[in-house]
Amino acid sequence: MIMNLCKPAQVYLALSFISIIFYLISMGEVNNKVLEAEPDGTGIHHYTGGGLVVNILFTIIWICLLNYICQFKYGKNIAWFIVLLPFFFMSLIFVGLVCAVSFIALQTSKNKILKSKVNGKGSTETMKKKVYKPIIGNKNEPYVSELLR
């Protein structure tokens, strides 16, 4: 029966099978952690068991749908697009996450340099210049932005 499926449906079946195995492993680990926290509890198998059934039903429906789509003229191309679309979005999310983390790391290093200059560990030229608060409060008190604290 599996050999009668088109290639996109077979690939989706293989990926879903791997996903279900990981789901079963994580289900067991989470249950053990819940039992450690609540020894008198019944665990969470009755909650995650329903999720496993839904996952399996969803996989069967998508495999049937992909196999049905493959029967049309451009069906295989559309089915491959549907199968590979989540990987495309995940790669976009991964690239965006890497860019965001590198931007945050760059800003953190810049903030550390500015903090060291404000605290007197930096150059003396920046310490000679005093910036005063505009009209509010004591005019002789140096003003440090909240962003630099």
C-alpha positions as a printed Julia matrix, in Angstrom:
149×3 Matrix{Float64}:
  0.0    0.0     0.0
  2.87   2.38    0.83
  4.55   1.67   -2.5
  1.35   2.72   -4.33
  1.61   6.24   -2.87
  3.23   9.0    -4.93
  6.7   10.19   -3.87
  5.56  13.37   -2.05
  3.1   11.31    0.01
  5.83   8.75    0.79
  8.2   11.5     1.92
  5.47  13.02    4.07
  4.74   9.59    5.55
  8.42   9.09    6.44
  8.69  12.54    8.02
  5.45  12.03    9.93
  6.64   8.65   11.18
  9.81  10.29   12.54
  7.68  13.03   14.1
  5.42  10.47   15.81
  8.45   8.63   17.21
  9.79  11.89   18.68
  6.32  12.63   20.04
  6.22   9.26   21.81
  9.68   9.79   23.3
  8.84  13.28   24.55
  5.51  12.01   25.88
  7.33   9.5    28.06
  9.89  12.03   29.29
  7.26  14.63   30.17
  5.22  12.0    32.0
  8.26  11.03   34.09
  8.9   14.67   35.01
  5.27  15.18   36.0
  5.41  12.06   38.18
  8.57  13.43   39.86
  6.77  16.69   40.64
  3.47  15.05   41.67
  4.07  11.45   42.8
  0.39  10.91   43.63
 -0.74  12.19   40.2
 -1.73   9.98   37.33
  0.68  11.56   34.89
 -0.35  13.16   31.65
 -0.79  10.15   29.37
 -4.53  10.75   29.08
 -3.84  14.29   27.83
 -1.02  13.54   25.4
 -2.63  10.31   24.21
 -5.35  12.37   22.56
 -2.69  14.53   20.92
 -1.03  11.4    19.54
 -4.3   10.17   18.07
 -4.95  13.57   16.46
 -1.4   13.58   15.06
 -1.87  10.14   13.5
 -5.3   11.05   12.04
 -3.9   14.3    10.64
 -1.04  12.37    9.02
 -3.42   9.86    7.41
 -5.66  12.63    6.06
 -2.7   14.55    4.59
 -1.25  11.42    2.99
 -4.61  10.67    1.33
 -4.91  14.29    0.21
 -1.37  14.36   -1.2
 -1.93  11.1    -3.03
 -5.18  12.48   -4.49
 -3.46  15.69   -5.62
 -0.73  13.68   -7.37
 -3.3   12.24   -9.8
 -3.79  15.59  -11.58
 -1.68  16.99  -14.42
  0.55  19.23  -12.27
 -0.38  17.41   -9.09
  3.08  16.09   -8.25
  4.55  19.59   -8.4
  1.78  20.94   -6.19
  2.18  18.02   -3.76
  5.96  18.59   -3.54
  5.29  22.26   -2.88
  2.88  21.39   -0.07
  5.33  18.92    1.47
  8.35  21.25    1.27
  6.55  24.48    2.23
  6.99  23.99    6.01
 10.74  23.47    5.52
 10.91  26.73    3.57
  9.14  28.63    6.35
 11.27  27.0     9.03
 14.44  28.0     7.2
 13.15  31.59    6.95
 12.39  31.58   10.67
 15.85  30.15   11.41
 17.61  32.83    9.32
 15.51  35.55   10.97
 16.31  34.16   14.41
 20.04  34.07   13.67
 19.92  37.67   12.43
 17.99  38.8    15.51
 20.39  37.07   17.91
 23.44  38.55   16.19
 21.84  42.02   16.29
 21.1   41.64   20.0
 24.66  40.47   20.67
 26.05  43.47   18.78
 23.85  45.89   20.69
 24.79  44.27   24.0
 28.49  44.74   23.3
 27.89  48.38   22.33
 25.92  48.92   25.55
 28.77  47.43   27.62
 31.26  49.82   26.0
 28.98  52.79   26.69
 28.44  51.7    30.3
 32.17  51.4    30.88
 32.7   54.91   29.48
 29.92  56.35   31.64
 31.18  54.61   34.78
 34.66  56.08   34.35
 36.41  53.05   32.95
 36.47  54.51   29.47
 38.27  57.55   28.07
 38.6   60.69   30.18
 37.4   62.93   27.37
 33.86  61.6    27.67
 33.92  62.13   31.44
 34.98  65.79   31.12
 31.84  66.61   29.19
 28.85  66.91   31.49
 25.35  66.8    30.16
 22.75  68.5    32.32
 19.08  67.76   32.67
 16.88  70.26   30.88
 15.2   72.53   33.47
 13.87  69.59   35.54
 15.68  68.97   38.84
 19.07  70.31   39.9
 20.97  71.93   37.02
 24.39  70.94   38.43
 23.56  67.25   38.52
 24.95  65.2    35.58
 22.27  63.61   33.42
 22.63  60.02   32.27
 20.12  58.56   29.89
 18.06  55.57   31.04
 19.3   53.67   28.0
 22.9   53.89   29.22
 22.21  52.58   32.74
